[in-house]
Amino acid sequence: MQPKELTSGEAGQARLRCLGSVLALAIYAIAHESGAFGPLDKAVLAIAVHSAFAYFWGWLVALRVGSHEMRRNVVIVLDEAILAVALWYCGGEMAPLLWMPIFMTVGNGLRYGARLANISAAVASVFVAAAFVMSPFWRAIPGVAVGIVLATFIVPVYAVSLNLKLQRSQRESERRTAELEIANRTDALTGLSNRLDFSRAMQRLLEDSREFGTRGALFYIDLDGFKTINDCAGHAAGDQVLKDVAQQLRASVRANDVVARLGGDEFAIVARGPASACEAELLGAKVQQAIAEIRVRRFPELRVGATIGACMIPDPVLRDTDTVVGATDELMLSAKRSKKGSVRVRGTATA
């Protein structure tokens, strides 16, 4: 059993109380052997009582007596009450375990949150103060007693508050890191992958193709009529068209395909799955149809289309990202020179 499993959950906390009793006995054994203390009969008796309580509580947890919330609230009170009784009964013999109220309260706070940490700290400080008031030993050293009571309340509350602040800072840092990571690999306007993320996806496809025989295709898409939209309807309308194209491209491909904006009105798709030029042509036609459905607000006469070049992967000649991208770009430009609105796949051409 791993240490985390040993103390996790309610059963783990019950086991931790039993281990705490063993640790306390070890501390007193060392103290006795060192000669720092005289008779420790009262302390050993107090630890024995706590051990009995710890094992009894583990039995209640195993049997699931009452609700979890009820058991949690009761044990918070009983933990602090038993220790306070021990402080009153044992006096100075309990000095080696004065850290226990703070330890238990901090533990409650880390497990259950700041609210229960504050309640646990208040309960502990009240019980400890009552024990000190009733104990002749602690009344004889009021300065020490007051300091212990204050520490019992202040230290856990501060520790749990600091932990919550650190957790919030960590979450904020993780959020900002995630945002930066997204910004570094996405196009700001459309939310599609940018050139960097596109290159990574292309490299992964080529590596998988060599290692596992994965088949796919790279599509280069250049919009037709986009300049006219920009000139006649304005750049705001042009930006909206680019966003609409991005949405249509996402809807036209599978979830594991990568859609990227490479700049201006040029887009790319790294598609996993097309196993033949025919399948690539069908996907290209689907993309063209989706883009053709886009309408420019307040300018219904303006239309946008797409000319597409595609290279199948694997290819016996095109072995790296640069050569694949270059060949696909050239296919798209060749198709555009020949006839706008066409799809050209390496090895075949469809008008």
C-alpha positions in Angstrom: 0.0 0.0 0.0 1.3 3.4 -1.0 1.7 6.2 1.7 -1.0 8.2 -0.1 -3.4 5.3 -0.1 -2.7 4.6 3.6 -4.0 8.0 4.6 -6.6 8.8 1.9 -10.3 8.9 2.6 -12.1 8.5 5.9 -10.6 5.0 6.5 -7.2 6.4 5.8 -7.7 9.1 8.4 -8.8 6.5 11.0 -5.6 4.5 10.3 -3.6 7.8 10.6 -4.9 8.2 14.2 -3.7 4.7 15.1 -0.2 5.5 13.6 -0.2 8.8 15.5 -0.6 6.8 18.8 2.3 4.6 17.8 4.4 7.8 17.0 3.5 9.3 20.4 4.6 6.2 22.2 7.9 6.3 20.3 8.4 10.0 21.3 7.8 9.2 25.0 10.1 6.2 24.8 12.9 8.4 23.5 12.1 11.1 26.1 12.2 8.5 28.9 15.5 7.0 27.8 17.1 10.5 27.5 16.2 11.2 31.1 14.4 14.5 30.1 11.3 13.4 32.0 10.5 11.5 35.1 7.6 9.1 35.4 5.4 9.0 32.3 2.6 6.9 33.6 -0.1 9.5 33.0 1.1 10.2 29.5 1.2 6.5 28.5 -2.3 6.1 29.9 -3.5 9.1 27.9 -2.0 7.6 24.7 -3.6 4.2 25.5 -7.0 5.9 25.7 -6.4 7.7 22.4 -5.3 4.4 20.8 -8.5 2.7 22.0 -10.5 5.7 20.6 -8.6 5.5 17.3 -9.3 1.8 16.8 -12.9 2.2 17.9 -13.4 5.0 15.4 -11.8 2.9 12.6 -14.4 0.2 13.4 -17.3 2.8 13.2 -16.0 4.0 9.9 -15.7 0.5 8.5 -19.3 -0.2 9.6 -20.4 3.2 8.1 -22.3 4.2 11.3 -24.2 7.4 10.6 -23.5 9.8 7.7 -20.1 10.9 6.5 -20.9 14.5 7.6 -22.0 13.4 11.1 -18.9 11.2 11.6 -16.7 14.0 10.3 -18.1 16.6 12.7 -18.1 14.3 15.7 -14.5 13.2 15.2 -13.3 16.8 14.9 -14.8 17.6 18.3 -13.6 14.2 19.9 -10.1 14.6 18.6 -9.7 18.0 20.2 -11.6 17.0 23.4 -9.5 13.9 24.1 -6.3 15.9 23.7 -7.6 18.6 25.9 -8.4 16.1 28.6 -5.0 14.7 28.3 -3.4 18.1 28.7 -5.4 18.7 31.9 -4.8 15.3 33.3 -1.1 14.9 32.5 0.1 18.5 32.8 3.8 18.8 31.8 4.0 15.2 30.7 2.1 16.2 27.6 4.7 18.9 26.6 6.2 16.7 23.8 2.7 16.5 22.1 1.7 20.2 22.3 1.9 20.3 18.5 -1.0 17.8 18.2 -3.9 20.3 18.3 -2.2 22.4 15.5 -1.4 19.3 13.5 -5.0 18.0 13.7 -6.6 21.3 12.9 -4.3 21.9 9.9 -5.2 18.4 8.7 -8.9 19.1 9.0 -8.4 22.3 7.0 -6.5 20.6 4.2 -9.0 17.8 4.0 -12.3 19.7 4.4 -11.6 23.3 3.6 -11.2 26.7 5.3 -14.6 26.7 6.9 -14.1 23.5 8.9 -10.5 24.5 9.6 -11.7 27.7 11.3 -14.3 25.6 13.3 -11.7 23.0 14.2 -9.3 25.7 15.3 -11.9 27.4 17.4 -12.9 24.1 19.1 -9.3 23.2 19.7 -8.4 26.6 21.3 -11.5 26.6 23.5 -10.8 23.0 24.7 -7.1 23.7 25.3 -7.8 26.9 27.1 -10.3 25.1 29.4 -7.8 22.4 30.1 -5.1 25.0 31.0 -7.5 26.9 33.3 -8.3 23.7 35.2 -4.7 22.4 35.4 -2.5 23.6 38.2 0.6 22.9 36.2 -0.5 25.1 33.2 -1.8 27.8 35.5 1.6 28.1 37.0 3.0 29.2 33.6 0.3 31.5 32.2 2.5 33.1 29.6 3.3 29.7 28.0 -0.3 28.6 28.3 -1.7 31.7 26.5 0.9 31.4 23.8 -0.1 27.8 23.2 -3.8 28.7 23.0 -3.1 31.5 20.5 -0.9 29.3 18.4 -3.6 26.6 18.4 -6.0 29.0 16.7 -3.8 31.3 14.7 -1.3 28.9 13.1 -3.9 26.5 11.5 -6.0 29.3 10.3 -3.0 31.0 8.7 -1.6 27.8 7.3 -4.9 26.8 5.6 -5.5 30.4 4.3 -2.0 30.4 2.9 -2.5 27.0 1.3 -5.8 28.2 -0.3 -4.0 31.3 -1.6 -1.2 29.1 -3.1 -3.8 26.8 -4.7 -5.5 29.8 -6.3 -2.2 31.1 -7.5 -1.3 27.7 -9.0 -4.7 27.5 -10.7 -4.3 31.0 -12.1 -0.8 30.1 -13.3 -2.0 26.9 -14.9 -4.8 28.8 -16.6 -2.5 31.4 -18.0 -0.1 28.7 -19.2 -2.9 26.9 -20.9 -4.0 30.2 -22.6 -0.5 30.9 -23.7 -0.2 27.4 -25.1 -3.4 27.8 -27.0 -2.4 31.3 -28.3 1.0 29.9 -29.4 -0.7 27.2 -31.6 -3.9 28.9 -32.8 -4.9 31.6 -35.2 -6.2 34.6 -33.3 -9.0 35.4 -35.7 -10.4 32.0 -36.5 -9.3 29.8 -33.6 -7.9 27.3 -36.1 -4.4 25.9 -35.8 -1.6 28.3 -36.9 1.4 27.4 -39.0 3.3 26.1 -36.0 0.6 23.7 -35.0 0.0 22.8 -38.6 3.6 21.9 -39.1 3.5 19.7 -36.0 0.4 17.9 -37.2 1.9 17.4 -40.6 5.1 15.9 -39.1 3.1 13.6 -36.9 1.2 12.3 -39.9 4.4 11.7 -41.9 6.0 9.8 -38.9 2.9 7.7 -38.4 2.8 7.0 -42.1 6.4 5.7 -42.0 6.1 3.8 -38.7 2.5 2.4 -38.9 1.4 2.8 -42.5 -1.1 5.5 -41.7 -2.7 7.0 -44.8 -4.0 10.5 -45.1 -3.8 13.7 -47.2 -2.8 17.3 -47.0 -5.2 19.8 -48.5 -4.3 23.4 -49.4 -7.3 25.6 -49.8 -7.3 29.1 -51.3 -10.5 31.1 -51.3 -11.9 32.5 -54.5 -13.6 35.9 -54.5 -12.3 36.9 -51.1 -10.5 40.0 -52.3 -13.7 41.2 -53.9 -15.5 40.8 -50.6 -12.8 42.7 -48.8 -12.9 45.5 -51.4 -16.7 45.8 -51.6 -18.0 44.8 -48.2 -15.0 45.9 -46.1 -12.4 44.1 -43.9 -14.9 43.5 -41.1 -17.1 41.5 -43.5 -13.9 39.8 -44.8 -12.9 38.8 -41.3 -16.4 37.4 -40.7 -16.1 35.3 -43.9 -12.8 33.9 -42.6 -14.5 32.9 -39.4 -17.4 31.3 -41.3 -14.9 29.4 -43.5 -13.2 28.1 -40.4 -16.5 26.9 -38.9 -17.4 25.2 -42.2 -14.1 23.5 -42.5 -14.3 22.1 -38.9 -17.8 20.8 -39.7 -16.6 19.1 -42.9 -13.7 17.0 -41.4 -13.3 14.4 -38.6 -12.4 15.3 -35.1 -8.8 14.0 -35.4 -8.2 16.0 -38.6 -6.3 19.3 -38.1 -7.6 22.4 -39.8 -5.2 25.4 -40.0 -5.2 28.9 -41.3 -1.9 29.6 -42.9 -2.4 33.3 -43.4 -4.6 35.6 -45.4 -7.3 33.5 -47.2 -5.2 30.3 -47.3 -6.2 27.3 -45.2 -5.0 23.7 -44.9 -6.3 20.4 -43.6 -4.2 17.6 -42.4 -6.6 14.7 -42.9 -6.1 11.2 -41.6 -8.1 8.6 -43.4 -8.4 9.3 -47.2 -6.8 6.2 -48.6 -7.1 7.1 -52.3 -7.1 10.1 -54.6 -10.8 9.4 -55.2 -11.6 9.8 -51.5 -9.5 12.9 -51.3 -11.5 14.4 -54.3 -14.7 13.6 -52.5 -13.5 15.4 -49.3 -12.3 18.3 -51.4 -15.8 18.6 -53.1 -17.4 18.4 -49.7 -15.3 21.3 -48.4 -16.1 23.3 -51.5 -19.8 22.8 -51.1 -19.6 23.9 -47.4 -17.7 27.0 -48.3 -20.1 27.9 -51.1 -23.0 28.0 -48.6 -21.4 31.0 -46.8 -23.2 34.3 -47.4 -22.0 37.8 -46.9 -24.3 39.9 -44.7 -25.9 42.8 -46.6 -24.1 41.7 -49.8 -26.0 38.7 -51.0 -24.6 39.0 -54.5 -21.1 38.3 -53.2 -20.0 34.7 -53.2 -16.9 32.9 -51.9 -15.5 29.7 -53.3 -12.4 27.5 -53.0 -9.7 26.1 -55.1 -8.0 23.1 -53.6 -4.8 21.1 -54.1 -4.2 17.8 -52.2 -1.3 15.4 -51.8 -1.8 11.8 -50.7 0.3 10.5 -47.9 2.5 8.4 -48.0 4.2 9.4 -51.2 7.3 7.7 -52.5 8.9 11.1 -53.4 7.5 13.5 -50.8 9.2 12.4 -47.6 9.2 15.5 -45.3 7.0 18.3 -44.4 8.6 20.9 -46.6 8.3 18.8 -49.8 4.7 17.8 -49.1 3.7 21.4 -48.4 5.5 22.7 -51.4 4.0 20.1 -53.7 0.5 20.7 -52.4 0.8 24.4 -52.7 2.0 24.1 -56.3 -1.0 21.8 -57.0 -3.4 24.4 -55.6 -1.7 27.2 -57.7 -1.8 25.0 -60.8 -5.5 24.3 -60.3 -6.2 28.1 -59.7 -4.3 29.0 -62.9 -6.2 26.3 -64.8 -9.7 26.8 -63.4 -10.7 28.4 -60.2 -13.0 26.3 -58.0 -11.4 23.0 -59.0 -9.9 20.3 -56.9 -6.5 18.8 -57.9 -5.1 15.8 -56.2 -1.5 14.6 -56.9 -1.7 12.2 -59.8 -5.2 13.1 -60.8 -7.2 16.3 -61.7 -10.9 17.0 -61.4 -12.4 20.1 -63.0 
